């Protein structure tokens, strides 16, 4: 039976994980926390990479839920503004009808942008890279070893870029 990870059971695991993600040298962490470089490297490659991949996925899902909630609210507001515009028009109140139609048009524009019909370029936002990472990790869910290896590779690339 394999030994449990000494970093996962360490009293200061959160601090160690934070320092690993921040890119602090393993030699410095070895001294600070009294653990071996080998244990730190194994933890970073095995457990931390997978945890970061899960956290990134959860964050994206939360962002998507929040965006869907905003879309629902804007859509509801849009319908209400259109209803108000129709009522004002039926009552012969052209000024209020025009004002409500203008507000509805502004909401429609916001809806279009949020739904992605008027996306900014990927070069400006880096959204395509994030979507690709997410898609890769999701596709590799059935292959935990390959998924962990991909997550490690992504971490290494990100730490080099910093």
PLY file of the C-alpha trace (Angstrom):
ply
format ascii 1.0
element vertex 162
property float x
property float y
property float z
element edge 161
property int vertex1
property int vertex2
end_header
0.00 0.00 0.00
1.32 3.45 -0.91
2.29 5.87 1.83
-0.01 8.84 2.28
1.27 12.15 0.96
3.16 13.96 3.74
2.19 17.34 2.29
-1.54 16.51 2.14
-1.46 15.60 5.83
0.84 18.47 6.86
-0.56 20.97 9.37
0.43 23.86 7.08
-0.77 22.33 3.82
-2.63 25.47 2.70
0.49 27.61 3.09
2.60 25.00 1.28
0.10 24.81 -1.59
0.02 28.60 -1.82
3.82 28.77 -1.95
3.98 26.01 -4.56
1.46 27.79 -6.76
3.36 31.06 -6.27
6.48 29.31 -7.63
8.68 29.50 -4.54
11.75 27.28 -4.90
11.39 23.79 -3.43
14.66 24.24 -1.54
13.21 27.24 0.31
9.98 25.36 1.08
11.96 22.38 2.32
13.62 24.59 4.92
10.51 26.57 5.82
8.19 23.61 6.34
10.60 20.81 7.26
9.59 18.51 4.40
11.64 16.94 1.64
11.96 18.39 -1.84
10.89 15.02 -3.22
7.64 15.12 -1.22
7.03 18.69 -2.36
7.63 17.80 -6.01
5.40 14.69 -5.82
2.63 16.70 -4.17
2.90 19.51 -6.71
2.82 17.16 -9.68
0.18 14.78 -8.37
-2.19 16.34 -5.92
-1.85 20.07 -6.43
-2.16 19.95 -10.22
-5.38 17.94 -9.98
-6.79 20.20 -7.25
-6.05 23.29 -9.33
-7.72 21.74 -12.36
-10.85 20.97 -10.30
-10.83 24.49 -8.80
-10.49 26.11 -12.22
-13.37 24.00 -13.53
-15.57 24.91 -10.53
-14.76 28.58 -11.02
-15.71 28.48 -14.69
-18.97 26.71 -13.82
-19.75 29.36 -11.18
-18.99 32.12 -13.69
-21.30 30.44 -16.22
-24.11 30.18 -13.63
-23.65 33.84 -12.72
-23.71 34.84 -16.37
-26.87 32.80 -16.94
-28.49 34.54 -13.97
-27.58 37.95 -15.42
-28.97 36.94 -18.80
-32.23 35.81 -17.21
-32.57 39.11 -15.35
-31.83 41.18 -18.45
-34.26 39.08 -20.47
-36.99 39.60 -17.86
-36.31 43.35 -17.77
-36.41 43.48 -21.57
-39.83 41.79 -21.68
-41.15 44.15 -19.00
-39.89 47.24 -20.85
-41.52 46.03 -24.07
-44.77 45.51 -22.19
-44.56 49.02 -20.70
-43.89 50.46 -24.14
-46.95 48.70 -25.59
-49.13 49.90 -22.70
-47.93 53.51 -23.08
-48.51 53.35 -26.83
-52.00 51.91 -26.38
-52.78 54.71 -23.90
-51.62 57.28 -26.47
-48.59 58.31 -24.38
-46.00 58.49 -27.16
-43.24 60.04 -25.01
-43.34 57.20 -22.44
-43.65 54.61 -25.23
-40.54 55.96 -26.98
-38.64 56.07 -23.69
-39.55 52.46 -22.88
-38.62 51.30 -26.40
-35.23 53.01 -26.08
-34.61 51.30 -22.74
-35.68 47.97 -24.28
-33.26 48.51 -27.16
-30.41 49.16 -24.70
-31.31 45.95 -22.88
-31.44 44.04 -26.16
-27.92 45.26 -26.98
-26.66 44.12 -23.56
-28.31 40.72 -24.07
-26.65 40.29 -27.44
-23.23 41.11 -25.98
-23.68 38.81 -23.00
-24.89 35.94 -25.13
-21.67 36.14 -27.10
-23.00 37.44 -30.40
-20.67 40.44 -30.17
-17.56 38.86 -28.61
-14.30 40.73 -28.18
-11.34 39.25 -30.01
-9.68 36.28 -28.33
-6.29 37.98 -28.60
-7.53 40.81 -26.41
-9.02 38.57 -23.72
-7.30 35.18 -23.82
-10.73 33.52 -23.57
-9.95 30.97 -26.26
-6.94 29.68 -24.32
-9.03 29.28 -21.17
-11.80 27.49 -23.09
-9.23 25.17 -24.68
-7.73 24.30 -21.27
-11.19 23.62 -19.86
-12.20 21.48 -22.84
-8.98 19.47 -22.60
-9.43 18.78 -18.89
-13.07 17.80 -19.39
-12.16 15.51 -22.29
-9.54 13.79 -20.14
-11.88 13.14 -17.18
-12.11 9.47 -18.08
-8.30 9.25 -18.05
-7.14 10.55 -14.63
-3.42 10.01 -15.26
-3.51 11.86 -18.58
-5.64 14.61 -17.03
-3.17 15.07 -14.18
-0.28 15.15 -16.67
-2.07 17.80 -18.76
-2.81 19.86 -15.64
0.87 19.63 -14.62
1.96 20.75 -18.08
-0.43 23.71 -17.93
0.93 24.68 -14.51
4.49 24.50 -15.78
3.66 26.67 -18.78
1.88 29.22 -16.58
4.79 29.37 -14.12
7.23 29.96 -17.01
5.06 32.79 -18.34
5.13 34.60 -15.00
0 1
1 2
2 3
3 4
4 5
5 6
6 7
7 8
8 9
9 10
10 11
11 12
12 13
13 14
14 15
15 16
16 17
17 18
18 19
19 20
20 21
21 22
22 23
23 24
24 25
25 26
26 27
27 28
28 29
29 30
30 31
31 32
32 33
33 34
34 35
35 36
36 37
37 38
38 39
39 40
40 41
41 42
42 43
43 44
44 45
45 46
46 47
47 48
48 49
49 50
50 51
51 52
52 53
53 54
54 55
55 56
56 57
57 58
58 59
59 60
60 61
61 62
62 63
63 64
64 65
65 66
66 67
67 68
68 69
69 70
70 71
71 72
72 73
73 74
74 75
75 76
76 77
77 78
78 79
79 80
80 81
81 82
82 83
83 84
84 85
85 86
86 87
87 88
88 89
89 90
90 91
91 92
92 93
93 94
94 95
95 96
96 97
97 98
98 99
99 100
100 101
101 102
102 103
103 104
104 105
105 106
106 107
107 108
108 109
109 110
110 111
111 112
112 113
113 114
114 115
115 116
116 117
117 118
118 119
119 120
120 121
121 122
122 123
123 124
124 125
125 126
126 127
127 128
128 129
129 130
130 131
131 132
132 133
133 134
134 135
135 136
136 137
137 138
138 139
139 140
140 141
141 142
142 143
143 144
144 145
145 146
146 147
147 148
148 149
149 150
150 151
151 152
152 153
153 154
154 155
155 156
156 157
157 158
158 159
159 160
160 161
